[in-house]
Amino acid sequence: MKIGHDYDYFRTKVEPALESKLDEFRLLGYKKVTEQELWGFLTKKKWKKPKENVRLFEIVEEIMAVKVSEYIHFATIEAFKGSEFAFDNEKERRELLK
């Protein structure tokens, strides 16, 4: 059984690209996105099907091509997946209406 993602090998090598992309996010007002969250987006969404014999420059190119809107869309969907809120719970509904 495979543990981790095929591209995890490149993670330390592409840290400068990740930091650069996070700087861009911060300039656009998204200050709370972490490197781990960005990497999670890349491995779960962008690189769902890893290429064989991928080269370092291809990984960097794909990191730099990430759009803020793509990441925000992904993060929103993930937040809804993890949400345990239900409108049929009266106590939660009243808490929401406060």
ZIBELBEL-V339257 format. One record per backbone hydrogen bond with DSSP energy under -0.5 kcal/mol. CO is the residue of the C=O (numbers start at 0). NH is the residue of the N-H. E is the energy in kcal/mol with one decimal. If there is no record, write none. Layout:
co-><CO;CO>
nh-><NH;NH>
e-><E;E>
This chain:
co-><4;5;6;7;9;11;13;13;14;15;16;17;18;19;20;21;22;23;24;25;28;29;33;34;35;36;37;38;39;40;40;41;44;47;50;54;54;55;56;57;58;59;60;62;66;67;68;69;70;71;72;73;74;75;76;77;78;79;85;87;88;89;90;91;92;93;94>
nh-><7;8;9;10;13;14;16;17;18;19;20;21;22;23;24;25;26;27;29;28;30;32;37;38;39;40;41;42;43;44;45;46;47;49;53;57;58;59;60;61;62;63;64;65;70;71;72;73;74;75;76;77;78;79;80;81;82;82;88;89;92;93;94;95;96;97;97>
e-><-1.6;-0.7;-1.8;-1.1;-1.8;-0.8;-0.5;-2.2;-2.8;-2.2;-2.3;-2.4;-2.2;-1.8;-2.1;-2.5;-2.3;-1.4;-2.7;-1.7;-1.1;-0.5;-2.3;-2.7;-2.3;-2.2;-2.3;-2.7;-2.4;-2.6;-1.2;-3.5;-1.0;-0.6;-0.7;-0.9;-1.5;-2.3;-2.3;-2.0;-2.2;-2.6;-1.1;-1.3;-1.9;-2.8;-2.3;-2.2;-3.0;-2.3;-2.1;-2.5;-2.2;-2.1;-2.2;-1.8;-0.7;-0.6;-1.3;-0.8;-2.2;-2.4;-1.9;-2.0;-1.5;-0.6;-0.8>
